[in-house]
């Protein structure tokens, strides 16, 4: 049964990648059996409501807006008792974050939210402890938040994020797609990344772009000029015309530099010859 659910969820993720032109999605009768209400609708630039209330790991009631306003946010929707895919998503995210030179809690935050209203802050605490131990960077506990909450807040959040899932009473499990979202500091959806593994380069560029270039280096700015986020694939692809343009400018600068160097050498040689005479 777990294998079937995993296959269903992976299929849902594939459907999610196809649902990226505006808010269009395949008709329900074209989706695989059991997945009629499962998928990802890309609501790019959608504002996540800051007033939605959840509970953090300590059981304290928090508003999502408490995590907005300062830095970009990676949002991922899981449920902590998921037997397979959610753990893979969290592991893939943590693995990618470990490669980044950006630090959770410093340049960006991560908000992990359970979409199962039955789950508790104790479950969130256990998951947070597990993944912070894997991540292993000081201060991350201040920037990676694991939340639980009521159905009303879950419904509002998943609708805004375009995250569609379905509960199966027979198995007491959820069929769902796999994706993470990058939000701007204001809480607007900037990008979606699908699957259970995430390219560190794409995450870094996504965070830089979502921050409106307030984090990152000059190299990141050059890469953002040369690469463009493609919502259909959830990846950054090279823009050949921009790369050629940048290469042409670099070539002209190099030629100009060489001309200046050769000119100065020629002047120095002539001056030395004149003094010797």
ChimeraX attribute file (.defattr): number of C-alpha atoms within 10 A of each C-alpha:
attribute: neighborCount
match mode: 1-to-1
recipient: residues
	/A:1	7
	/A:2	12
	/A:3	9
	/A:4	9
	/A:5	20
	/A:6	17
	/A:7	14
	/A:8	20
	/A:9	23
	/A:10	20
	/A:11	20
	/A:12	27
	/A:13	22
	/A:14	17
	/A:15	21
	/A:16	26
	/A:17	26
	/A:18	19
	/A:19	19
	/A:20	21
	/A:21	13
	/A:22	11
	/A:23	12
	/A:24	11
	/A:25	19
	/A:26	13
	/A:27	8
	/A:28	12
	/A:29	9
	/A:30	10
	/A:31	17
	/A:32	13
	/A:33	10
	/A:34	14
	/A:35	22
	/A:36	17
	/A:37	17
	/A:38	26
	/A:39	31
	/A:40	30
	/A:41	24
	/A:42	28
	/A:43	21
	/A:44	21
	/A:45	14
	/A:46	15
	/A:47	16
	/A:48	21
	/A:49	16
	/A:50	15
	/A:51	12
	/A:52	17
	/A:53	20
	/A:54	22
	/A:55	21
	/A:56	21
	/A:57	20
	/A:58	13
	/A:59	16
	/A:60	10
	/A:61	14
	/A:62	16
	/A:63	15
	/A:64	20
	/A:65	16
	/A:66	11
	/A:67	21
	/A:68	19
	/A:69	12
	/A:70	16
	/A:71	22
	/A:72	30
	/A:73	31
	/A:74	24
	/A:75	20
	/A:76	22
	/A:77	26
	/A:78	22
	/A:79	23
	/A:80	22
	/A:81	15
	/A:82	14
	/A:83	14
	/A:84	13
	/A:85	23
	/A:86	22
	/A:87	17
	/A:88	16
	/A:89	22
	/A:90	21
	/A:91	17
	/A:92	17
	/A:93	22
	/A:94	18
	/A:95	18
	/A:96	19
	/A:97	19
	/A:98	17
	/A:99	14
	/A:100	15
	/A:101	11
	/A:102	15
	/A:103	17
	/A:104	23
	/A:105	19
	/A:106	13
	/A:107	19
	/A:108	24
	/A:109	26
	/A:110	23
	/A:111	16
	/A:112	23
	/A:113	24
	/A:114	24
	/A:115	24
	/A:116	21
	/A:117	14
	/A:118	11
	/A:119	17
	/A:120	19
	/A:121	19
	/A:122	14
	/A:123	17
	/A:124	26
	/A:125	17
	/A:126	13
	/A:127	19
	/A:128	19
	/A:129	14
	/A:130	11
	/A:131	17
	/A:132	16
	/A:133	12
	/A:134	13
	/A:135	18
	/A:136	11
	/A:137	13
	/A:138	11
	/A:139	13
	/A:140	18
	/A:141	18
	/A:142	12
	/A:143	18
	/A:144	20
	/A:145	21
	/A:146	26
	/A:147	30
	/A:148	29
	/A:149	24
	/A:150	17
	/A:151	14
	/A:152	11
	/A:153	19
	/A:154	21
	/A:155	14
	/A:156	14
	/A:157	20
	/A:158	17
	/A:159	15
	/A:160	19
	/A:161	26
	/A:162	18
	/A:163	25
	/A:164	20
	/A:165	20
	/A:166	16
	/A:167	15
	/A:168	12
	/A:169	8
	/A:170	6
	/A:171	10
	/A:172	7
	/A:173	17
	/A:174	20
	/A:175	24
	/A:176	28
	/A:177	30
	/A:178	28
	/A:179	25
	/A:180	23
	/A:181	24
	/A:182	27
	/A:183	30
	/A:184	27
	/A:185	21
	/A:186	19
	/A:187	25
	/A:188	23
	/A:189	25
	/A:190	24
	/A:191	25
	/A:192	29
	/A:193	22
	/A:194	20
	/A:195	19
	/A:196	19
	/A:197	18
	/A:198	21
	/A:199	17
	/A:200	17
	/A:201	16
	/A:202	18
	/A:203	23
	/A:204	20
	/A:205	23
	/A:206	26
	/A:207	28
	/A:208	22
	/A:209	22
	/A:210	24
	/A:211	23
	/A:212	13
	/A:213	15
	/A:214	13
	/A:215	20
	/A:216	17
	/A:217	11
	/A:218	10
	/A:219	9
	/A:220	17
	/A:221	16
	/A:222	12
	/A:223	17
	/A:224	20
	/A:225	14
	/A:226	19
	/A:227	19
	/A:228	14
	/A:229	19
	/A:230	14
	/A:231	20
	/A:232	15
	/A:233	14
	/A:234	19
	/A:235	21
	/A:236	20
	/A:237	14
	/A:238	15
	/A:239	15
	/A:240	11
	/A:241	10
	/A:242	13
	/A:243	16
	/A:244	12
	/A:245	12
	/A:246	15
	/A:247	12
	/A:248	12
	/A:249	12
	/A:250	12
	/A:251	12
	/A:252	12
	/A:253	12
	/A:254	12
	/A:255	12
	/A:256	12
	/A:257	12
	/A:258	12
	/A:259	12
	/A:260	12
	/A:261	12
	/A:262	12
	/A:263	12
	/A:264	12
	/A:265	12
	/A:266	12
	/A:267	12
	/A:268	12
	/A:269	12
	/A:270	12
	/A:271	11
	/A:272	11
	/A:273	10
	/A:274	9
	/A:275	8
	/A:276	7
	/A:277	5
